Amino acid sequence: MAETYNICLDIGGTKILGVIFNNKKEIIYRLKKKTKEAGESSQNVEEVIIKVVEEMIDKSGIKTSQINAIAAGAPGVIDQAKGIVLFSPNLPWRNYDIRKPIEKKFGTRFYIGNDVNVGVLGEYKYGAGKGYKNIVGLFVGTGMGGGLILDGKLYTGHQFKGAEYGHMILDPEGPLCGCGQRGCLEAFSSKKGMTAYINEQIARGRETLMKDALSAGTFRSKALKRALAAGDEVATEAVDRACHYLSIATGNLVNTFSPEVIIYGGGVIEACGDIFLPKILREVDRYCMPSIRETVEFKNAALGDDPILYGALSMIMDK
């Protein structure tokens, strides 16, 4: 019997990362492409996805007929059952049926889910959450994403809109968030939130190594790590503030769900996790009920840049 393969995609606002898994769940090919080539229409994003899959098939030497399924994680509110992107903040998709054109093009099944939900699923099945049944995931990136595993199942809430921890309001008079509310966790602790704080300090005339990193907008996580290693005061303050609010949010999540483990992932944690987690743990006990806190573990994600890819594989395996 011929070997079959699964193609898994991490679709972001600026890039698509794709991999091919063999039957042993090993990655045999990897490709990254920028999505900004996609322009402004949903069809153009769809074309970039198709190009990525075609290029992966071509360069890896496998045949289209050997593809078992394709799955993806993407930002936004996504109806996983129907494969419809209801809304995506970073991509031009509104009530867009992405499943049909992909399945028509490649003649195989296509699954899609919210990127952080899918990433937490990946950590549950293959990473830091393996062996646990109740998991809270907090992914710190350009924004702030959340995912929730309850009794061994991914919980997505009514109409797939659940686990938006990034928009937990921690200070109703705090900074304005992109969602329109004030004082959300995302407004304090994401790259957007830290960027806003650092820009405020620069406007006050303070010197920081982050100035050049912010010239193109939101900083890259590696630039933040370098500034912290150099003892940059403004960068350190931004991270301390981010971790303070992550501690408060974590305490609320501990008290609400009593999970076995809370997993911190995303680009910022991947780059600076050895800095963030100790700062969060230093404060978190203040915001938890002790009887619940003592049964919760706290971990960094274990799959590096790949939790969404492994979560996409999980979606295929679960079907």
LOFILUM-394141 format. One record per residue (C-alpha): residue in three letters; x, y, z. Coordinates in steps of 0.001 Angstrom, whole numbers. Example, Ala and Ser with C-alpha at 12.3 -4.5 7.8 and 13.67 -1.06 7.14 Angstrom:
REM residues 2
<atom><type>Ala</type><x>12300</x><y>-4500</y><z>7800</z></atom>
<atom><type>Ser</type><x>13670</x><y>-1060</y><z>7140</z></atom>
REM end
This chain:
REM residues 319
<atom><type>Met</type><x>0</x><y>0</y><z>0</z></atom>
<atom><type>Ala</type><x>1375</x><y>3421</y><z>-1024</z></atom>
<atom><type>Glu</type><x>2508</x><y>5836</y><z>1682</z></atom>
<atom><type>Thr</type><x>39</x><y>8648</y><z>2375</z></atom>
<atom><type>Tyr</type><x>796</x><y>12112</y><z>3710</z></atom>
<atom><type>Asn</type><x>-923</x><y>14960</y><z>5567</z></atom>
<atom><type>Ile</type><x>-284</x><y>18600</y><z>4725</z></atom>
<atom><type>Cys</type><x>-615</x><y>21028</y><z>7640</z></atom>
<atom><type>Leu</type><x>-580</x><y>24825</y><z>7480</z></atom>
<atom><type>Asp</type><x>-109</x><y>27718</y><z>9895</z></atom>
<atom><type>Ile</type><x>-1775</x><y>30669</y><z>8146</z></atom>
<atom><type>Gly</type><x>-816</x><y>34064</y><z>9572</z></atom>
<atom><type>Gly</type><x>-1322</x><y>37697</y><z>8659</z></atom>
<atom><type>Thr</type><x>2196</x><y>37902</y><z>7210</z></atom>
<atom><type>Lys</type><x>3208</x><y>34313</y><z>6411</z></atom>
<atom><type>Ile</type><x>2052</x><y>30767</y><z>5725</z></atom>
<atom><type>Leu</type><x>4133</x><y>27970</y><z>7229</z></atom>
<atom><type>Gly</type><x>3476</x><y>24555</y><z>5725</z></atom>
<atom><type>Val</type><x>4744</x><y>21062</y><z>6495</z></atom>
<atom><type>Ile</type><x>4183</x><y>17552</y><z>5205</z></atom>
<atom><type>Phe</type><x>3767</x><y>14750</y><z>7755</z></atom>
<atom><type>Asn</type><x>4342</x><y>11107</y><z>6846</z></atom>
<atom><type>Asn</type><x>2424</x><y>8163</y><z>8341</z></atom>
<atom><type>Lys</type><x>4791</x><y>8118</y><z>11328</z></atom>
<atom><type>Lys</type><x>3797</x><y>11761</y><z>12124</z></atom>
<atom><type>Glu</type><x>7279</x><y>12931</y><z>11149</z></atom>
<atom><type>Ile</type><x>7808</x><y>16207</y><z>9273</z></atom>
<atom><type>Ile</type><x>9443</x><y>15345</y><z>5948</z></atom>
<atom><type>Tyr</type><x>9164</x><y>18753</y><z>4238</z></atom>
<atom><type>Arg</type><x>8796</x><y>22369</y><z>5380</z></atom>
<atom><type>Leu</type><x>8039</x><y>25614</y><z>3527</z></atom>
<atom><type>Lys</type><x>7407</x><y>29233</y><z>4542</z></atom>
<atom><type>Lys</type><x>5841</x><y>31869</y><z>2258</z></atom>
<atom><type>Lys</type><x>4794</x><y>35467</y><z>2876</z></atom>
<atom><type>Thr</type><x>1064</x><y>36165</y><z>2682</z></atom>
<atom><type>Lys</type><x>1487</x><y>39832</y><z>1875</z></atom>
<atom><type>Glu</type><x>1734</x><y>38706</y><z>-1744</z></atom>
<atom><type>Ala</type><x>-1943</x><y>37901</y><z>-1308</z></atom>
<atom><type>Gly</type><x>-3216</x><y>41461</y><z>-1745</z></atom>
<atom><type>Glu</type><x>-6616</x><y>42495</y><z>-495</z></atom>
<atom><type>Ser</type><x>-9060</x><y>39792</y><z>-1574</z></atom>
<atom><type>Ser</type><x>-9931</x><y>36508</y><z>84</z></atom>
<atom><type>Gln</type><x>-9504</x><y>34765</y><z>-3264</z></atom>
<atom><type>Asn</type><x>-5902</x><y>35977</y><z>-3419</z></atom>
<atom><type>Val</type><x>-5152</x><y>34531</y><z>42</z></atom>
<atom><type>Glu</type><x>-6719</x><y>31296</y><z>-1156</z></atom>
<atom><type>Glu</type><x>-4418</x><y>31393</y><z>-4214</z></atom>
<atom><type>Val</type><x>-1330</x><y>31777</y><z>-1992</z></atom>
<atom><type>Ile</type><x>-2461</x><y>28773</y><z>92</z></atom>
<atom><type>Ile</type><x>-2942</x><y>26725</y><z>-3091</z></atom>
<atom><type>Lys</type><x>500</x><y>27808</y><z>-4368</z></atom>
<atom><type>Val</type><x>2120</x><y>26780</y><z>-1069</z></atom>
<atom><type>Val</type><x>485</x><y>23340</y><z>-1158</z></atom>
<atom><type>Glu</type><x>1364</x><y>22866</y><z>-4849</z></atom>
<atom><type>Glu</type><x>4991</x><y>23870</y><z>-4244</z></atom>
<atom><type>Met</type><x>5263</x><y>21516</y><z>-1269</z></atom>
<atom><type>Ile</type><x>3893</x><y>18601</y><z>-3302</z></atom>
<atom><type>Asp</type><x>6192</x><y>19428</y><z>-6230</z></atom>
<atom><type>Lys</type><x>9427</x><y>19952</y><z>-4264</z></atom>
<atom><type>Ser</type><x>8920</x><y>17080</y><z>-1830</z></atom>
<atom><type>Gly</type><x>8416</x><y>14618</y><z>-4691</z></atom>
<atom><type>Ile</type><x>5108</x><y>13192</y><z>-3448</z></atom>
<atom><type>Lys</type><x>1977</x><y>12884</y><z>-5601</z></atom>
<atom><type>Thr</type><x>-1330</x><y>14708</y><z>-5084</z></atom>
<atom><type>Ser</type><x>-3027</x><y>11303</y><z>-4990</z></atom>
<atom><type>Gln</type><x>-966</x><y>10444</y><z>-1883</z></atom>
<atom><type>Ile</type><x>-2401</x><y>13351</y><z>160</z></atom>
<atom><type>Asn</type><x>-4696</x><y>11987</y><z>2851</z></atom>
<atom><type>Ala</type><x>-5924</x><y>15400</y><z>4058</z></atom>
<atom><type>Ile</type><x>-4986</x><y>19074</y><z>4448</z></atom>
<atom><type>Ala</type><x>-5583</x><y>21055</y><z>7662</z></atom>
<atom><type>Ala</type><x>-4817</x><y>24565</y><z>8849</z></atom>
<atom><type>Gly</type><x>-4955</x><y>26988</y><z>11728</z></atom>
<atom><type>Ala</type><x>-5720</x><y>30646</y><z>10942</z></atom>
<atom><type>Pro</type><x>-6455</x><y>33777</y><z>13002</z></atom>
<atom><type>Gly</type><x>-10070</x><y>34691</y><z>13610</z></atom>
<atom><type>Val</type><x>-13482</x><y>33224</y><z>14354</z></atom>
<atom><type>Ile</type><x>-13789</x><y>30021</y><z>12348</z></atom>
<atom><type>Asp</type><x>-16678</x><y>27591</y><z>12036</z></atom>
<atom><type>Gln</type><x>-14655</x><y>24378</y><z>12249</z></atom>
<atom><type>Ala</type><x>-17651</x><y>22209</y><z>11380</z></atom>
<atom><type>Lys</type><x>-18292</x><y>23955</y><z>8031</z></atom>
<atom><type>Gly</type><x>-14815</x><y>25263</y><z>7198</z></atom>
<atom><type>Ile</type><x>-16053</x><y>28862</y><z>7043</z></atom>
<atom><type>Val</type><x>-13948</x><y>31816</y><z>8267</z></atom>
<atom><type>Leu</type><x>-16576</x><y>34053</y><z>9878</z></atom>
<atom><type>Phe</type><x>-14117</x><y>36854</y><z>10645</z></atom>
<atom><type>Ser</type><x>-10328</x><y>37242</y><z>10581</z></atom>
<atom><type>Pro</type><x>-8612</x><y>40356</y><z>11977</z></atom>
<atom><type>Asn</type><x>-5462</x><y>40052</y><z>9866</z></atom>
<atom><type>Leu</type><x>-6795</x><y>38498</y><z>6660</z></atom>
<atom><type>Pro</type><x>-9476</x><y>39718</y><z>4221</z></atom>
<atom><type>Trp</type><x>-11954</x><y>36958</y><z>5090</z></atom>
<atom><type>Arg</type><x>-15603</x><y>37542</y><z>6140</z></atom>
<atom><type>Asn</type><x>-18040</x><y>34595</y><z>6101</z></atom>
<atom><type>Tyr</type><x>-15684</x><y>32988</y><z>3620</z></atom>
<atom><type>Asp</type><x>-15985</x><y>29307</y><z>2683</z></atom>
<atom><type>Ile</type><x>-12321</x><y>28364</y><z>2355</z></atom>
<atom><type>Arg</type><x>-12991</x><y>24615</y><z>2474</z></atom>
<atom><type>Lys</type><x>-14730</x><y>24252</y><z>-912</z></atom>
<atom><type>Pro</type><x>-12024</x><y>25688</y><z>-3206</z></atom>
<atom><type>Ile</type><x>-9209</x><y>23796</y><z>-1426</z></atom>
<atom><type>Glu</type><x>-11085</x><y>20465</y><z>-1524</z></atom>
<atom><type>Lys</type><x>-12032</x><y>21048</y><z>-5166</z></atom>
<atom><type>Lys</type><x>-8443</x><y>21850</y><z>-6149</z></atom>
<atom><type>Phe</type><x>-6754</x><y>18898</y><z>-4415</z></atom>
<atom><type>Gly</type><x>-9564</x><y>16330</y><z>-4263</z></atom>
<atom><type>Thr</type><x>-9058</x><y>15680</y><z>-541</z></atom>
<atom><type>Arg</type><x>-10513</x><y>16706</y><z>2819</z></atom>
<atom><type>Phe</type><x>-9647</x><y>20128</y><z>4264</z></atom>
<atom><type>Tyr</type><x>-10041</x><y>21186</y><z>7911</z></atom>
<atom><type>Ile</type><x>-9494</x><y>24622</y><z>9449</z></atom>
<atom><type>Gly</type><x>-9721</x><y>26071</y><z>12966</z></atom>
<atom><type>Asn</type><x>-8708</x><y>29137</y><z>14979</z></atom>
<atom><type>Asp</type><x>-4905</x><y>29225</y><z>15147</z></atom>
<atom><type>Val</type><x>-4512</x><y>29352</y><z>18936</z></atom>
<atom><type>Asn</type><x>-7239</x><y>26750</y><z>19525</z></atom>
<atom><type>Val</type><x>-5413</x><y>24535</y><z>17047</z></atom>
<atom><type>Gly</type><x>-2048</x><y>25328</y><z>18687</z></atom>
<atom><type>Val</type><x>-3297</x><y>24365</y><z>22141</z></atom>
<atom><type>Leu</type><x>-4699</x><y>21156</y><z>20635</z></atom>
<atom><type>Gly</type><x>-1223</x><y>20463</y><z>19224</z></atom>
<atom><type>Glu</type><x>425</x><y>20968</y><z>22622</z></atom>
<atom><type>Tyr</type><x>-2230</x><y>18732</y><z>24210</z></atom>
<atom><type>Lys</type><x>-1649</x><y>15865</y><z>21799</z></atom>
<atom><type>Tyr</type><x>2087</x><y>16142</y><z>21129</z></atom>
<atom><type>Gly</type><x>3702</x><y>18735</y><z>23419</z></atom>
<atom><type>Ala</type><x>3648</x><y>20197</y><z>26927</z></atom>
<atom><type>Gly</type><x>18</x><y>19160</y><z>27502</z></atom>
<atom><type>Lys</type><x>481</x><y>15468</y><z>26737</z></atom>
<atom><type>Gly</type><x>-1046</x><y>13356</y><z>29510</z></atom>
<atom><type>Tyr</type><x>-3328</x><y>16112</y><z>30859</z></atom>
<atom><type>Lys</type><x>-7112</x><y>16381</y><z>30354</z></atom>
<atom><type>Asn</type><x>-7767</x><y>19992</y><z>31451</z></atom>
<atom><type>Ile</type><x>-5508</x><y>22633</y><z>29917</z></atom>
<atom><type>Val</type><x>-5547</x><y>26401</y><z>29592</z></atom>
<atom><type>Gly</type><x>-3329</x><y>27817</y><z>26835</z></atom>
<atom><type>Leu</type><x>-2185</x><y>31450</y><z>26620</z></atom>
<atom><type>Phe</type><x>-306</x><y>32376</y><z>23437</z></atom>
<atom><type>Val</type><x>1557</x><y>35696</y><z>23487</z></atom>
<atom><type>Gly</type><x>2236</x><y>37060</y><z>20017</z></atom>
<atom><type>Thr</type><x>1344</x><y>40197</y><z>18093</z></atom>
<atom><type>Gly</type><x>-2032</x><y>39783</y><z>19830</z></atom>
<atom><type>Met</type><x>-3048</x><y>37518</y><z>22699</z></atom>
<atom><type>Gly</type><x>-4731</x><y>34205</y><z>21981</z></atom>
<atom><type>Gly</type><x>-6282</x><y>31544</y><z>24154</z></atom>
<atom><type>Gly</type><x>-7251</x><y>27901</y><z>23944</z></atom>
<atom><type>Leu</type><x>-8994</x><y>25512</y><z>26305</z></atom>
<atom><type>Ile</type><x>-9041</x><y>21728</y><z>26655</z></atom>
<atom><type>Leu</type><x>-11782</x><y>20481</y><z>29006</z></atom>
<atom><type>Asp</type><x>-12056</x><y>16795</y><z>29886</z></atom>
<atom><type>Gly</type><x>-9798</x><y>15920</y><z>26962</z></atom>
<atom><type>Lys</type><x>-11751</x><y>17894</y><z>24339</z></atom>
<atom><type>Leu</type><x>-11081</x><y>21222</y><z>22681</z></atom>
<atom><type>Tyr</type><x>-13675</x><y>23699</y><z>23966</z></atom>
<atom><type>Thr</type><x>-14570</x><y>26411</y><z>21461</z></atom>
<atom><type>Gly</type><x>-17795</x><y>27785</y><z>22940</z></atom>
<atom><type>His</type><x>-20999</x><y>28839</y><z>21188</z></atom>
<atom><type>Gln</type><x>-20407</x><y>29405</y><z>17462</z></atom>
<atom><type>Phe</type><x>-16659</x><y>28763</y><z>17950</z></atom>
<atom><type>Lys</type><x>-16130</x><y>32111</y><z>19720</z></atom>
<atom><type>Gly</type><x>-14850</x><y>30861</y><z>23104</z></atom>
<atom><type>Ala</type><x>-11548</x><y>31187</y><z>25002</z></atom>
<atom><type>Glu</type><x>-10849</x><y>34817</y><z>23976</z></atom>
<atom><type>Tyr</type><x>-8694</x><y>35361</y><z>27061</z></atom>
<atom><type>Gly</type><x>-6866</x><y>38220</y><z>25354</z></atom>
<atom><type>His</type><x>-9995</x><y>40316</y><z>25805</z></atom>
<atom><type>Met</type><x>-10429</x><y>39638</y><z>29502</z></atom>
<atom><type>Ile</type><x>-10723</x><y>43166</y><z>30941</z></atom>
<atom><type>Leu</type><x>-8213</x><y>43713</y><z>33731</z></atom>
<atom><type>Asp</type><x>-8505</x><y>47512</y><z>34045</z></atom>
<atom><type>Pro</type><x>-11610</x><y>49221</y><z>32568</z></atom>
<atom><type>Glu</type><x>-9708</x><y>52524</y><z>32469</z></atom>
<atom><type>Gly</type><x>-6600</x><y>50982</y><z>30935</z></atom>
<atom><type>Pro</type><x>-5168</x><y>51399</y><z>27424</z></atom>
<atom><type>Leu</type><x>-7409</x><y>51066</y><z>24385</z></atom>
<atom><type>Cys</type><x>-7361</x><y>47625</y><z>22783</z></atom>
<atom><type>Gly</type><x>-7793</x><y>46874</y><z>19082</z></atom>
<atom><type>Cys</type><x>-11143</x><y>45248</y><z>19928</z></atom>
<atom><type>Gly</type><x>-12515</x><y>48632</y><z>21045</z></atom>
<atom><type>Gln</type><x>-12523</x><y>47921</y><z>24780</z></atom>
<atom><type>Arg</type><x>-10109</x><y>49308</y><z>27364</z></atom>
<atom><type>Gly</type><x>-7694</x><y>47449</y><z>29614</z></atom>
<atom><type>Cys</type><x>-7796</x><y>44032</y><z>27941</z></atom>
<atom><type>Leu</type><x>-4977</x><y>41588</y><z>28625</z></atom>
<atom><type>Glu</type><x>-3949</x><y>42014</y><z>24975</z></atom>
<atom><type>Ala</type><x>-3576</x><y>45793</y><z>25459</z></atom>
<atom><type>Phe</type><x>-1006</x><y>45172</y><z>28228</z></atom>
<atom><type>Ser</type><x>782</x><y>41920</y><z>27485</z></atom>
<atom><type>Ser</type><x>884</x><y>41272</y><z>23735</z></atom>
<atom><type>Lys</type><x>3529</x><y>42636</y><z>21376</z></atom>
<atom><type>Lys</type><x>1012</x><y>45345</y><z>20468</z></atom>
<atom><type>Gly</type><x>608</x><y>46246</y><z>24147</z></atom>
<atom><type>Met</type><x>4336</x><y>46272</y><z>24852</z></atom>
<atom><type>Thr</type><x>4971</x><y>48285</y><z>21661</z></atom>
<atom><type>Ala</type><x>2475</x><y>50937</y><z>22795</z></atom>
<atom><type>Tyr</type><x>4167</x><y>51196</y><z>26209</z></atom>
<atom><type>Ile</type><x>7676</x><y>51463</y><z>24712</z></atom>
<atom><type>Asn</type><x>6511</x><y>54125</y><z>22230</z></atom>
<atom><type>Glu</type><x>5038</x><y>56130</y><z>25119</z></atom>
<atom><type>Gln</type><x>8397</x><y>56048</y><z>26895</z></atom>
<atom><type>Ile</type><x>10260</x><y>57077</y><z>23715</z></atom>
<atom><type>Ala</type><x>7823</x><y>60004</y><z>23339</z></atom>
<atom><type>Arg</type><x>8808</x><y>61058</y><z>26865</z></atom>
<atom><type>Gly</type><x>12422</x><y>61274</y><z>25720</z></atom>
<atom><type>Arg</type><x>13719</x><y>58034</y><z>27236</z></atom>
<atom><type>Glu</type><x>16452</x><y>56111</y><z>25447</z></atom>
<atom><type>Thr</type><x>15947</x><y>52462</y><z>24556</z></atom>
<atom><type>Leu</type><x>17551</x><y>49866</y><z>22306</z></atom>
<atom><type>Met</type><x>14018</x><y>49086</y><z>21100</z></atom>
<atom><type>Lys</type><x>13727</x><y>52344</y><z>19129</z></atom>
<atom><type>Asp</type><x>15074</x><y>50840</y><z>15892</z></atom>
<atom><type>Ala</type><x>13071</x><y>47635</y><z>16437</z></atom>
<atom><type>Leu</type><x>9857</x><y>49704</y><z>16458</z></atom>
<atom><type>Ser</type><x>10632</x><y>51633</y><z>13279</z></atom>
<atom><type>Ala</type><x>8559</x><y>49214</y><z>11184</z></atom>
<atom><type>Gly</type><x>5721</x><y>49007</y><z>13728</z></atom>
<atom><type>Thr</type><x>5508</x><y>46057</y><z>16126</z></atom>
<atom><type>Phe</type><x>8912</x><y>44724</y><z>17200</z></atom>
<atom><type>Arg</type><x>10291</x><y>41251</y><z>16465</z></atom>
<atom><type>Ser</type><x>10532</x><y>38976</y><z>19497</z></atom>
<atom><type>Lys</type><x>14281</x><y>38450</y><z>19027</z></atom>
<atom><type>Ala</type><x>14855</x><y>42218</y><z>19287</z></atom>
<atom><type>Leu</type><x>13062</x><y>42234</y><z>22642</z></atom>
<atom><type>Lys</type><x>15219</x><y>39353</y><z>23871</z></atom>
<atom><type>Arg</type><x>18411</x><y>41211</y><z>22867</z></atom>
<atom><type>Ala</type><x>17284</x><y>44389</y><z>24634</z></atom>
<atom><type>Leu</type><x>16453</x><y>42459</y><z>27809</z></atom>
<atom><type>Ala</type><x>19842</x><y>40709</y><z>27731</z></atom>
<atom><type>Ala</type><x>21496</x><y>44134</y><z>27493</z></atom>
<atom><type>Gly</type><x>19598</x><y>45350</y><z>30562</z></atom>
<atom><type>Asp</type><x>17487</x><y>47902</y><z>28663</z></atom>
<atom><type>Glu</type><x>15302</x><y>49651</y><z>31268</z></atom>
<atom><type>Val</type><x>12344</x><y>50465</y><z>29022</z></atom>
<atom><type>Ala</type><x>12183</x><y>46948</y><z>27559</z></atom>
<atom><type>Thr</type><x>12429</x><y>45464</y><z>31060</z></atom>
<atom><type>Glu</type><x>9589</x><y>47690</y><z>32289</z></atom>
<atom><type>Ala</type><x>7414</x><y>46686</y><z>29311</z></atom>
<atom><type>Val</type><x>7988</x><y>42995</y><z>30063</z></atom>
<atom><type>Asp</type><x>7453</x><y>43417</y><z>33814</z></atom>
<atom><type>Arg</type><x>4145</x><y>45176</y><z>33086</z></atom>
<atom><type>Ala</type><x>3149</x><y>42440</y><z>30597</z></atom>
<atom><type>Cys</type><x>3950</x><y>39698</y><z>33119</z></atom>
<atom><type>His</type><x>2091</x><y>41507</y><z>35912</z></atom>
<atom><type>Tyr</type><x>-1123</x><y>41433</y><z>33885</z></atom>
<atom><type>Leu</type><x>-456</x><y>37896</y><z>32667</z></atom>
<atom><type>Ser</type><x>-221</x><y>36917</y><z>36364</z></atom>
<atom><type>Ile</type><x>-3611</x><y>38494</y><z>37120</z></atom>
<atom><type>Ala</type><x>-5196</x><y>36840</y><z>34066</z></atom>
<atom><type>Thr</type><x>-3609</x><y>33512</y><z>34988</z></atom>
<atom><type>Gly</type><x>-5028</x><y>33756</y><z>38509</z></atom>
<atom><type>Asn</type><x>-8501</x><y>34370</y><z>37100</z></atom>
<atom><type>Leu</type><x>-8157</x><y>31382</y><z>34764</z></atom>
<atom><type>Val</type><x>-6897</x><y>29155</y><z>37587</z></atom>
<atom><type>Asn</type><x>-9862</x><y>30112</y><z>39761</z></atom>
<atom><type>Thr</type><x>-12365</x><y>29729</y><z>36903</z></atom>
<atom><type>Phe</type><x>-11270</x><y>26413</y><z>35373</z></atom>
<atom><type>Ser</type><x>-9030</x><y>24665</y><z>37930</z></atom>
<atom><type>Pro</type><x>-6907</x><y>23261</y><z>35071</z></atom>
<atom><type>Glu</type><x>-4174</x><y>20700</y><z>35560</z></atom>
<atom><type>Val</type><x>-1730</x><y>22842</y><z>33598</z></atom>
<atom><type>Ile</type><x>-1457</x><y>26304</y><z>32076</z></atom>
<atom><type>Ile</type><x>722</x><y>26435</y><z>28954</z></atom>
<atom><type>Tyr</type><x>2304</x><y>29664</y><z>27680</z></atom>
<atom><type>Gly</type><x>3149</x><y>29750</y><z>23967</z></atom>
<atom><type>Gly</type><x>3357</x><y>32075</y><z>20980</z></atom>
<atom><type>Gly</type><x>6260</x><y>33910</y><z>19353</z></atom>
<atom><type>Val</type><x>7162</x><y>36043</y><z>22372</z></atom>
<atom><type>Ile</type><x>7239</x><y>33072</y><z>24752</z></atom>
<atom><type>Glu</type><x>9178</x><y>31007</y><z>22206</z></atom>
<atom><type>Ala</type><x>11843</x><y>33750</y><z>22046</z></atom>
<atom><type>Cys</type><x>11801</x><y>34896</y><z>25694</z></atom>
<atom><type>Gly</type><x>10012</x><y>32156</y><z>27674</z></atom>
<atom><type>Asp</type><x>12879</x><y>31703</y><z>30107</z></atom>
<atom><type>Ile</type><x>12326</x><y>35372</y><z>31039</z></atom>
<atom><type>Phe</type><x>8504</x><y>35504</y><z>31097</z></atom>
<atom><type>Leu</type><x>7562</x><y>32384</y><z>33045</z></atom>
<atom><type>Pro</type><x>9592</x><y>33129</y><z>36220</z></atom>
<atom><type>Lys</type><x>8169</x><y>36676</y><z>36323</z></atom>
<atom><type>Ile</type><x>4605</x><y>35342</y><z>35984</z></atom>
<atom><type>Leu</type><x>5170</x><y>32728</y><z>38696</z></atom>
<atom><type>Arg</type><x>6636</x><y>35324</y><z>41057</z></atom>
<atom><type>Glu</type><x>3239</x><y>37058</y><z>41254</z></atom>
<atom><type>Val</type><x>589</x><y>34531</y><z>40340</z></atom>
<atom><type>Asp</type><x>-45</x><y>33232</y><z>43891</z></atom>
<atom><type>Arg</type><x>-1503</x><y>36628</y><z>44846</z></atom>
<atom><type>Tyr</type><x>-4371</x><y>36091</y><z>42407</z></atom>
<atom><type>Cys</type><x>-5254</x><y>32416</y><z>42944</z></atom>
<atom><type>Met</type><x>-7204</x><y>30620</y><z>45624</z></atom>
<atom><type>Pro</type><x>-4457</x><y>28592</y><z>47381</z></atom>
<atom><type>Ser</type><x>-6466</x><y>25353</y><z>47381</z></atom>
<atom><type>Ile</type><x>-6814</x><y>25551</y><z>43587</z></atom>
<atom><type>Arg</type><x>-3331</x><y>26921</y><z>42880</z></atom>
<atom><type>Glu</type><x>-1609</x><y>23974</y><z>44546</z></atom>
<atom><type>Thr</type><x>-2989</x><y>21528</y><z>41947</z></atom>
<atom><type>Val</type><x>-1991</x><y>23563</y><z>38853</z></atom>
<atom><type>Glu</type><x>1273</x><y>23305</y><z>36931</z></atom>
<atom><type>Phe</type><x>2691</x><y>26079</y><z>34726</z></atom>
<atom><type>Lys</type><x>4729</x><y>25310</y><z>31603</z></atom>
<atom><type>Asn</type><x>6080</x><y>26848</y><z>28436</z></atom>
<atom><type>Ala</type><x>4882</x><y>25297</y><z>25176</z></atom>
<atom><type>Ala</type><x>7153</x><y>22503</y><z>23969</z></atom>
<atom><type>Leu</type><x>6669</x><y>22482</y><z>20188</z></atom>
<atom><type>Gly</type><x>8586</x><y>25664</y><z>19323</z></atom>
<atom><type>Asp</type><x>7173</x><y>27248</y><z>16166</z></atom>
<atom><type>Asp</type><x>5083</x><y>24164</y><z>15351</z></atom>
<atom><type>Pro</type><x>2122</x><y>23786</y><z>17785</z></atom>
<atom><type>Ile</type><x>-396</x><y>24956</y><z>15147</z></atom>
<atom><type>Leu</type><x>1028</x><y>22474</y><z>12636</z></atom>
<atom><type>Tyr</type><x>753</x><y>19592</y><z>15106</z></atom>
<atom><type>Gly</type><x>-2735</x><y>20793</y><z>16078</z></atom>
<atom><type>Ala</type><x>-3741</x><y>20727</y><z>12416</z></atom>
<atom><type>Leu</type><x>-2447</x><y>17146</y><z>12280</z></atom>
<atom><type>Ser</type><x>-4566</x><y>16399</y><z>15375</z></atom>
<atom><type>Met</type><x>-7675</x><y>17703</y><z>13579</z></atom>
<atom><type>Ile</type><x>-7014</x><y>15237</y><z>10775</z></atom>
<atom><type>Met</type><x>-6295</x><y>12325</y><z>13141</z></atom>
<atom><type>Asp</type><x>-9420</x><y>13083</y><z>15198</z></atom>
<atom><type>Lys</type><x>-11566</x><y>12787</y><z>12087</z></atom>
REM end
